[in-house]
């Protein structure tokens, strides 16, 4: 019997066109978001050039940069939704320390939060979960993105419940005035991303609520692990070795290119602790030779101590490897320009790590970058 019955086919030309469009909608959305992000990047580079030439003051640049950055973040969130929804996510449920994941996100974004005048207080208890590490990292980032638009004071609390066994991550945004119901319960791009992450994992429940003194966003994790008998479940998490949060990228290969042996060794030590294969190179020739031998997912390029032939390296990368992700190591904060006098567009980029902040920021930056290219 032929399955192509009238009940299984579109009723007419209009319905047939809509049916075909529905098939191509993910590709259309992906193309639109890619073009939007590329256009915003070009705009930010133009603003940087105008500031450098004295055609635009830093204050005027900041006014133009803020809405451009919001548009770029919107496009990046849309890209994540598409990636999760299409199933292009390698699920690998591992034992992770959720407090370490959230703290990594806060450390990565501490400068950004400080520039926005946002304060964060946290109280973390030990909470080990079975979750895909990349997914957990993306969830923490998305929860923060959802929260910062509502207020400047955030209280973070991570704890366990016994009956039923759950882990609860709560973000309470304290506000001076009563928040608008429309702002809290609007299905904006940040909330859609959160819902997609929770649906992709399957073991996360999300709640948003209005409290008398602010707004609460809560994530409940079902796959919480029972602590070892010797462990104290109520004890605050102590700083220690990283958990397995970054080990899902163990199949990736990273190159660290720097003229400074010390920087190469520091960066390689951090990257290899994530479970990522990595090698150090000191020139364009060495970089391209390594890339001929195997596939490279990320290049960490030291622009504070660049190789002598960095111009040739940039030319060859643009010509031969235009899609390669590049994470730049930039001048230490102590030598960087003051934010009030500097370029806000450049400072807001996520693909930069100050050389004097490798231990604090490089691991999470590598994780974020690889999670978007693998």
C-alpha positions, 0 to 999 in steps of 0.5 A, spaced: 500 500 500 502 506 498 503 511 504 503 517 500 495 518 501 492 525 500 492 525 508 499 525 508 500 530 503 499 538 503 492 540 501 495 545 495 500 549 493 500 554 499 500 548 504 506 545 500 510 551 500 509 552 507 511 545 508 517 546 504 519 552 508 518 549 515 524 544 512 529 549 511 527 554 517 533 551 521 538 553 515 534 560 514 535 562 522 542 559 522 544 564 516 540 570 519 544 569 525 551 568 522 550 574 518 547 578 524 554 577 528 558 578 522 555 585 521 556 587 528 563 584 528 564 589 522 561 595 526 565 594 532 571 594 528 569 600 525 567 603 532 574 601 534 578 605 528 574 611 529 576 612 536 583 610 534 583 616 529 579 621 534 573 621 530 569 618 536 570 619 543 570 613 548 563 615 551 560 616 544 563 609 542 560 606 548 553 608 547 553 605 540 557 599 542 552 597 548 546 595 543 551 592 538 553 587 543 546 586 545 544 584 538 551 580 537 549 576 544 542 575 541 545 572 535 549 567 539 544 565 543 540 563 537 546 559 534 546 555 541 538 554 540 539 551 533 545 547 535 542 544 541 535 543 537 538 540 531 542 534 536 549 537 534 551 536 541 555 530 544 552 528 550 556 525 555 554 525 562 559 525 567 560 527 574 561 534 575 562 539 581 556 544 579 559 549 584 566 549 580 562 550 573 558 556 576 564 559 579 568 558 572 563 562 569 563 568 574 570 568 574 570 569 566 565 574 566 567 578 572 570 584 568 564 584 564 560 584 571 564 589 574 563 594 568 556 593 568 556 595 576 553 588 578 555 585 584 554 577 585 554 574 592 554 566 592 553 561 597 555 554 595 554 547 598 557 541 595 553 538 589 555 533 584 551 531 578 551 527 572 550 532 567 554 533 560 559 538 562 558 543 556 551 543 557 552 545 565 557 550 563 552 553 557 546 553 562 550 557 568 552 562 562 544 562 560 542 563 567 546 569 568 544 572 562 537 572 563 538 575 570 543 581 569 538 584 565 533 585 571 537 588 576 544 589 579 545 585 585 544 577 584 545 572 590 547 565 588 545 559 592 547 552 591 544 546 595 542 539 596 535 537 598 534 530 601 527 528 599 527 527 593 534 528 592 535 534 588 540 539 587 538 546 587 541 552 583 538 559 585 539 566 582 535 571 586 536 578 583 534 583 588 531 590 585 529 596 588 522 597 585 517 591 584 519 588 578 514 587 572 510 581 571 511 582 563 519 582 564 519 576 568 515 572 564 517 574 557 519 568 553 525 572 550 531 569 547 535 568 554 529 564 556 528 560 550 535 558 550 534 556 558 528 551 556 532 548 550 538 547 554 533 543 560 530 540 554 536 537 551 539 535 558 532 532 560 534 532 567 533 539 569 527 543 571 526 551 571 522 555 575 522 563 575 518 567 580 517 574 583 518 575 590 517 581 594 524 584 594 526 581 587 526 575 582 528 568 583 530 563 577 531 556 579 534 550 576 533 543 579 537 538 577 535 531 578 541 526 577 544 528 583 549 523 586 549 521 593 555 523 597 560 519 599 559 516 607 565 520 609 563 527 606 559 532 609 553 534 605 552 540 608 560 543 608 561 549 604 565 547 597 573 548 598 577 550 593 581 544 590 583 541 583 578 542 577 572 536 576 571 533 570 567 539 567 572 540 562 573 533 560 568 532 554 573 536 549 578 530 550 578 529 543 580 536 541 587 539 539 589 546 541 596 549 539 599 555 543 603 560 539 607 564 543 614 567 543 615 566 550 617 560 553 614 561 560 607 563 557 607 557 552 608 552 558 603 556 563 598 556 557 599 548 555 599 546 563 592 549 563 589 546 557 592 539 558 589 539 565 582 540 561 583 533 558 585 537 551 591 535 547 595 541 546 602 543 543 606 549 543 609 553 537 613 559 536 613 561 529 608 561 523 612 556 520 611 551 526 604 553 526 602 551 519 607 545 520 603 542 526 596 544 522 598 540 516 599 534 521 593 534 524 586 537 525 586 543 529 580 546 533 583 552 536 589 556 536 591 560 542 595 566 539 599 570 544 599 577 542 603 580 548 609 576 546 607 574 538 612 570 534 616 574 529 613 572 523 606 574 526 604 578 520 605 572 515 601 567 520 595 572 520 596 572 512 596 564 512 591 563 517 586 568 513 588 564 506 588 557 508 584 556 515 579 562 515 574 558 519 579 556 525 577 559 532 583 563 535 583 565 542 588 571 543 592 572 549 593 580 550 597 585 554 596 584 562 591 588 565 596 592 569 598 595 562 592 595 559 588 602 558 583 604 563 576 602 561 574 609 561 579 611 556 580 605 552 576 601 547 569 598 550 568 594 543 575 590 544 574 589 552 567 586 551 570 581 546 570 574 549 576 571 545 581 575 549 584 573 555 589 577 559 596 574 559 596 575 567 590 572 568 591 565 565 590 561 571 583 564 572 580 565 565 584 561 560 580 554 562 573 557 562 575 561 555 578 554 552 571 551 554 567 556 552 570 556 545 571 549 544 564 548 546 562 552 540 566 549 535 566 541 536 
